[in-house]
Amino acid sequence: MARRAADPYLPWLTVRVLIPMKIRELTIVERGTWLAWPPRWAAVSFAAGDTVPLGLDGVLTAIRQTGAFLVLTMEFEGRRHVGLLRWTPPPSLEQVAQVLRERVGQAIAKLSEVEMP
């Protein structure tokens, strides 16, 4: 028997599969629930006077899968920064990686609004 999303006994994780989700809604469920997006950025190189990017600053320049997370590289004011992205599935690591690979070159802020297939 199929369940409907309105079923009060349907676990929240299953509801998440049925409702379209945006990248900004990726969460980590671990000792509470935390937003996974945007990643925390760390500079590859940093000089005195550089501006530290906030979460949605910059443009995505590369993505790499490593174990159970994605390594994202972005550029902000001429400097490269790296961030780790991990979340509690769904969606799968491969699904998020594919969506982000298709959008290399886009602004991090714009990626927040992308819906997962």
N, C-alpha and C positions, 0 to 999 in steps of 0.2 A: 504494500500500500504506500503510495507516494505521500509525502508530507508537504504541506504548504508553508510558506515563510511565516504565515500568521500563527502557526501552531505554537502555543506558549511553552511547549516542552522541547522544541527544536533548539539544540545547542547553538550558542552564538557563533561558533566557528563555522557551522553549516550555513547559517544565515549569511555570513560573510561571502560564501561562495555564490549564493543566489543573487546578491545585490552587486551591481557594478561598483568597482572600487577604483579610486584614483591613487596614484603613486604616493601622494601626501598622506594617505590613510594607512600605509603600511605600519604595522605595529609589532612590538616585541612584547610577548606575554611571558614575563619572568619576574617573579616577586612584584607583581602589579602589571599594569599595561602602560607601555611607553611608545611614543611616536618614533618610528625609525627614520623618517624623512623630515628634513634634509639631514645628510650625514654631517658629522663633526669634521671640519676641514683642518688639515695640518699642512703647513707650508713645506714644499720640497726644498726651497732655499728662501731665506728671509734676510732682509737688510734693514738697518735702522731707518725709521721713517716710513716703512711699508705699512699699508693699511691691511688689517686683518679682515678677511671676508667673513661676513655673517652667513648663516645657513643658506639663504637663497641667492647669494651673490654669485657671479661668475657664469662660465659657459662650460658645458661638459665636453671634454676633449678625448677621453678614452675610458674604456670599461674592461675589466678583467675578472674572470671567475677564479676564486681561490677557496677551496674547501667549501664551507657552508655560507660564504658571504661573497659580496662583490666589492672589488676595489675600483673606485671611481676617481678619475683625474679630471680636474677642472682648471681653467685659467681665469685669473682675476687680476686686473691691472698689470698685465704682462708677467705675472708670476704663476707657477704651477702649484697646485694644492692637491692633496690626496685625502680621500675619505673612505671609510669602510661602511658598507651598507649591509645590514643583516636584519631579518624580521622573522616572525613566526608565520609559516605558510598556513593557508594559501595566500597568494599565488606562489607557484614554485620558483625556485632560483632561476631556472632556465627561462620561464615566462618573463620575469622582470628583466633579466639580462637581454633578451631579445628586444623587448620594447625600448630599453635604453640604448642599445646598439644602433637601432634604427633612427635614433634622435641625437647622435653625437653631433656637436656643433650648435645645439640649442641651449638657451638660457636655463639655468637650474630652476629659476622661478617658474618658467613655462612648463618644465617637466613635471612640476608638482600637480598640474591639472590634467595630466594624461591619464585616461582610463585604461585599466587593464582589460585585455580581451577575455 
